[in-house]
Amino acid sequence: MHDPRIDQLAKQLVRYSTKIKRGEKVLIDLYDVPDSIGLALIRETRAAGGIPFININHSRLSREIAIGANEEQVSISSKLALAQMKNMDAYIALRGADNINELSDVPAKRMKTIAAKMRAVQNYRVNQTRWCVLRWPTASMAQQANMSTQAFEDFYFKVCLLDYAKMQPTMKALKRLMDKTKKVHLKGPGTDLHFSMEGLEALIADGTHNIPDGEVFSSPVKNSIEGKVTFNAPTVYQGIAFDNICLEFEKGKIVHADAGSKTKAINKIFDSDPGARYIGEFAIGFNNEIKHPMRDILFDEKIGGSFHMAAGQAYEGVADNGNRSQIHWDMVNIQRPDYGGGEIYFDGKLIRKNGKFLAKSLQALNP
C-alpha cells in the first residue's frame, strides 16, 4: 500500500524547497532509496512543469568503485558529474544509509582524492542551482536512533513535513541579531570559545536546502577563534565514527584535536589541506522535534538547543569567511540541561541558556 506521506514530501520538495518552474531541468539524485519516492518526485516535477532527470546510486557499488579508483578515474567522474550539473536548474537528493560505515575501509588517501576532485561539482551545485538534500528513513537509521523502524518512520515524516514557512519570522529575528553581532562567546562543559562574526551575514535554513531543517548559520572571522570546544554529539565522517571530539584553537586554527582512540584518524582528516584546520561555519539549531543525536548530520545539526561548527570549506558567496578546503565537517554541541547545559553570549549579552533563548523575540524557537 502506498504511503501518502511520500507524495506530501515530494510536493514539499518540488513546490516549496526548490520552487520548480515550467521548463526547468531537475536532477533527482537517489542513493539507496525505494522507487516510490523517485516515482513521486518525477511525477511532481512534471506536474509543476519541470523536466526530471535521475541518477540511481547504491552504497556498496559506490564503495567498490571508490576502493579501487585511481586519480584518472575520479577526474573523469568529476568532469562528467560537473557537465551534468551545469545543465540543471535544480537538484534534489535523497540519501538512504543501509550502513553508515560502508566507506570506512576505503583508504584515507583515496577518500581525500575523491573529496578534492568532486569539490567542483558540489560548489557548482551549492552556488548555481536551487537544491535540497535529505535522508531517507531506513532500518539502519532507526537503529542509530534507538527506535523501532515504524516509530522512526513516523518521526521522520513528522520532522520533514513541518510547516517551515511558519518558522520564518522568528528565524529572521535571530538572523538580524546575528548580523549585528561582533563577538560570540560559547560556554559549557569542556567549552570556552571566543570568536568574531563582525561583517559576516547570517542566513536562515527553513527547509529550502535541507530537510529536516531549523537553523540559522553564519561563519566566524577566519583567524578570530580562540579557546576550546567539545562536541558532545557523536558523528561520522568519511565512514569513521567519532565521539566526544575536543578541539583547541589559536588564531582561528585547530592546534590540538582529540577524539580518544580516533585521535590519529581525526588529525589525518584535519591535515587534508591547510583550510581543514579552520572553521567555515557556525550555526544555531532549534528543530525541537529532533532531541537526540543519531550520527546523521542532516538531523543532528538541527537538534533543538544545539550549536554546530564545520571544519573546512565555507559556503562560497553566503556567510563566507574565505576559508577553502576539500572537507566540510559539521560537529554538534547540545546545550540542553540533559547534555550538560551551556550558554551563548553575543557581544557580552546572554542570548541562550541551557538550550533556551531568553529574548521574547526568539522564544518561539524554544520547545
C-alpha positions in Angstrom: 0.0 0.0 0.0 1.3 3.4 -1.0 2.1 5.8 1.9 0.5 9.2 1.1 3.2 11.0 3.2 5.7 10.1 0.3 3.6 12.2 -2.1 3.4 15.1 0.5 7.2 15.0 0.9 7.7 15.1 -2.9 5.3 18.0 -3.2 7.1 19.9 -0.5 10.5 19.3 -2.1 9.3 20.4 -5.6 6.9 23.2 -4.8 8.4 24.7 -1.6 12.0 23.7 -1.3 13.2 24.1 -4.9 10.2 26.0 -6.3 10.4 24.3 -9.7 9.0 26.3 -12.6 7.9 25.3 -16.1 10.7 24.2 -18.3 13.3 23.9 -15.6 15.6 20.9 -15.5 15.7 19.0 -12.2 18.3 16.4 -11.3 16.8 13.8 -8.9 19.8 12.0 -7.2 18.7 8.8 -5.3 21.1 6.9 -3.1 19.8 3.6 -1.5 16.1 4.7 -1.6 13.0 2.9 -2.8 11.4 3.5 -6.2 8.3 5.0 -4.5 9.9 8.3 -3.6 11.7 8.5 -7.0 8.4 8.0 -8.8 6.7 10.6 -6.6 9.4 13.2 -7.4 9.4 12.5 -11.1 5.6 12.9 -11.2 5.5 16.0 -9.0 8.3 17.6 -11.1 6.3 17.0 -14.3 3.1 18.3 -12.6 5.0 21.6 -11.8 6.1 21.8 -15.5 9.7 20.8 -14.8 11.8 18.3 -16.7 13.1 15.4 -14.4 16.5 13.7 -14.8 17.5 10.9 -12.4 20.7 9.3 -11.0 20.5 6.0 -9.2 23.3 5.1 -6.7 23.9 2.2 -4.4 26.4 2.4 -1.4 28.0 -1.0 -1.9 28.7 -0.3 -5.6 30.0 3.2 -4.7 32.3 1.7 -2.2 33.6 -0.9 -4.7 34.3 1.9 -7.2 36.0 4.1 -4.5 38.2 1.4 -3.0 40.0 0.8 -6.3 39.7 4.2 -8.0 42.7 5.9 -9.4 43.1 9.6 -9.9 42.3 9.5 -13.6 39.1 7.7 -13.0 38.0 10.1 -10.3 38.9 13.1 -12.6 36.7 11.7 -15.4 33.8 11.0 -13.0 34.1 14.6 -11.7 34.1 16.1 -15.2 31.0 14.0 -16.2 29.2 15.0 -13.0 30.1 18.7 -13.4 28.9 18.7 -17.0 25.6 17.1 -15.9 25.2 19.6 -13.1 25.8 22.6 -15.4 22.7 21.6 -17.4 20.5 21.6 -14.3 18.4 24.4 -12.7 17.7 22.4 -9.5 18.9 19.4 -7.6 17.0 17.1 -5.2 18.9 14.4 -3.4 17.6 11.6 -1.2 20.2 9.5 0.6 19.5 6.3 2.3 22.1 4.6 4.5 21.8 0.8 5.0 25.3 1.0 6.6 26.7 4.4 7.6 30.1 2.9 7.8 30.1 1.5 4.3 33.1 3.6 3.3 35.1 3.0 6.5 37.7 0.7 4.8 38.3 2.9 1.8 41.9 4.2 2.3 42.0 7.7 3.7 44.3 8.9 0.8 41.7 7.7 -1.7 38.9 9.4 0.1 41.0 12.6 0.1 41.5 12.4 -3.6 37.8 11.8 -4.2 36.8 14.7 -2.0 39.2 17.0 -3.7 38.1 16.1 -7.3 34.4 16.2 -6.5 34.6 19.6 -4.7 33.9 21.5 -8.0 30.7 19.6 -8.5 29.5 20.4 -5.0 30.5 24.0 -5.3 28.6 24.4 -8.6 25.5 22.7 -7.2 25.5 24.8 -4.0 26.2 28.1 -5.7 24.5 27.8 -9.1 21.4 25.7 -8.6 18.4 25.6 -6.3 19.0 22.5 -4.2 17.7 20.4 -1.4 19.3 17.3 0.2 17.7 15.0 2.7 18.0 11.5 4.1 15.6 8.6 3.6 14.4 6.5 6.6 16.0 3.0 6.8 16.1 0.3 9.5 19.8 1.3 9.9 18.8 4.8 10.8 16.1 3.6 13.2 18.8 1.5 14.9 21.1 4.5 15.2 18.2 6.5 16.8 17.4 3.6 19.2 13.9 3.4 17.8 11.7 0.8 16.1 11.5 1.0 12.3 7.8 2.1 12.5 8.4 4.7 15.2 11.4 6.1 13.2 9.4 6.4 10.0 6.7 8.3 11.9 9.3 10.6 13.5 11.0 11.1 10.1 7.8 12.3 8.3 6.8 14.5 11.3 10.1 16.4 11.2 10.3 16.6 7.4 6.8 17.8 6.9 6.9 20.7 9.4 5.5 24.0 8.4 8.9 25.6 7.9 7.4 28.8 6.4 5.6 29.4 9.7 9.0 29.5 11.5 10.4 32.1 9.2 9.6 35.3 11.2 11.4 34.2 14.3 14.3 32.8 12.3 14.6 36.2 10.7 14.7 37.8 14.1 17.7 35.6 15.1 19.3 36.4 11.7 19.1 40.1 12.4 20.6 39.6 15.8 23.5 37.5 14.4 24.1 40.1 11.6 24.8 42.9 14.0 26.8 40.7 16.5 30.6 41.3 16.6 31.8 38.9 19.4 30.5 35.4 20.2 31.3 33.5 23.4 30.3 29.9 23.8 30.5 28.2 27.3 29.7 24.8 28.7 31.4 21.6 29.9 34.7 21.4 28.1 33.9 24.5 26.1 35.1 28.1 26.4 35.4 29.6 23.0 35.5 33.1 21.7 35.3 34.4 18.1 34.2 37.3 15.9 31.4 37.4 13.4 31.8 41.0 12.5 30.9 41.8 8.9 29.6 38.3 8.1 25.9 37.8 7.2 23.8 35.1 8.7 21.3 33.0 6.7 18.1 31.2 7.7 17.7 27.5 7.0 14.0 27.0 6.6 13.5 23.8 4.5 14.8 25.2 1.2 18.2 23.4 1.2 18.0 20.6 3.8 15.1 18.7 5.3 14.7 18.4 8.2 15.7 21.9 8.8 15.7 24.5 11.5 18.9 26.6 12.0 20.5 30.0 11.4 24.0 29.9 10.2 27.0 32.2 9.5 30.7 31.8 10.0 33.4 33.1 12.3 36.0 35.5 11.1 38.6 33.0 10.0 41.5 33.9 12.3 39.5 35.0 15.3 38.7 31.8 17.1 40.4 31.3 20.5 39.8 28.7 23.1 38.4 25.2 23.4 35.2 23.4 22.3 33.9 19.9 23.0 31.3 18.4 20.7 29.2 16.0 22.8 27.1 14.6 19.9 28.6 11.6 18.1 29.4 12.0 14.5 30.5 10.1 11.4 32.9 11.5 8.8 34.4 9.7 5.8 32.8 6.5 7.2 34.6 6.7 10.5 32.6 7.1 13.8 33.9 9.7 16.3 32.8 10.5 19.8 33.5 13.5 22.2 35.7 15.5 19.9 37.6 18.2 21.6 39.3 21.0 19.6 41.6 23.8 20.8 42.2 26.9 18.7 44.8 29.6 18.4 44.2 32.5 15.9 41.5 30.5 14.2 43.5 27.3 13.7 42.9 23.9 15.2 46.2 23.4 17.0 45.1 20.4 19.0 42.4 17.8 18.2 41.4 14.9 20.5 39.0 12.1 19.7 40.1 9.4 22.2 41.1 6.2 20.3 40.3 8.0 17.0 42.7 11.0 17.6 45.1 9.8 14.9 42.3 9.5 12.4 40.8 12.9 13.1 44.2 14.6 12.7 44.7 12.9 9.4 41.4 14.4 8.2 42.4 17.9 9.5 45.7 17.5 7.7 43.8 17.1 4.3 44.8 20.6 3.3 45.5 24.0 5.1 41.9 25.0 5.3 40.8 21.9 7.0 42.1 23.2 10.4 40.0 26.4 10.2 36.2 26.8 10.6 33.9 27.5 7.7 30.5 27.6 9.5 28.9 28.4 12.8 25.2 27.7 13.3 22.5 27.6 16.0 20.0 24.7 15.8 16.4 24.8 17.0 14.3 22.0 15.5 12.7 20.9 18.7 11.2 17.7 17.2 14.8 16.5 17.0 16.1 15.9 20.5 18.9 13.4 20.4 21.8 12.6 18.0 21.8 9.6 15.7 25.1 10.0 13.8 23.3 11.6 10.9 24.4 15.2 10.5 21.3 16.3 8.5 19.3 15.5 11.6 21.8 16.1 14.3 22.9 19.7 13.3 19.2 20.8 13.7 18.8 19.4 17.3 16.8 21.8 19.5 19.1 23.6 21.9 22.3 22.9 19.9 25.0 24.7 18.0 27.4 23.3 15.5 30.6 24.3 13.7 32.0 23.0 10.5 35.7 22.5 10.0 36.8 23.3 6.4 35.0 24.9 3.5 32.9 27.9 4.0 29.8 28.4 1.8 31.0 30.5 -1.1 29.2 33.7 -1.6 27.0 33.3 1.5 28.2 33.6 5.1 31.6 33.3 3.5 34.7 33.9 5.7 37.0 32.9 2.8 38.1 29.5 4.1 38.6 26.9 1.4 39.1 23.2 1.9 38.1 19.9 0.4 36.3 19.0 3.6 33.2 20.4 5.3 32.6 18.6 8.6 29.8 19.7 10.9 30.2 18.8 14.6 27.5 19.4 17.1 27.3 20.5 20.8 23.9 20.1 22.5 23.5 22.7 25.3 20.3 21.5 27.0 20.5 20.5 30.7 20.2 16.8 29.9 23.5 17.2 27.9 25.3 19.3 30.5 23.9 22.8 29.7 25.7 25.8 28.3 25.5 29.4 27.3 25.8 31.5 24.1 26.7 35.2 24.5 26.5 37.8 21.8 28.6 40.9 22.5 28.7 40.1 26.2 24.9 39.5 26.5 23.5 36.1 27.3 21.1 35.2 24.5 20.6 31.4 25.1 21.0 29.5 28.3 20.7 25.7 28.5 19.3 25.5 25.0 16.6 28.2 25.5 16.5 31.6 24.0 16.0 34.4 26.5 14.7 37.3 24.3 11.0 37.5 23.8 11.5 37.9 20.0 13.2 34.5 19.9 11.2 32.4 22.3 9.1 30.9 19.5 12.2 28.9 18.7 12.2 27.3 22.2 10.5 23.9 22.9 
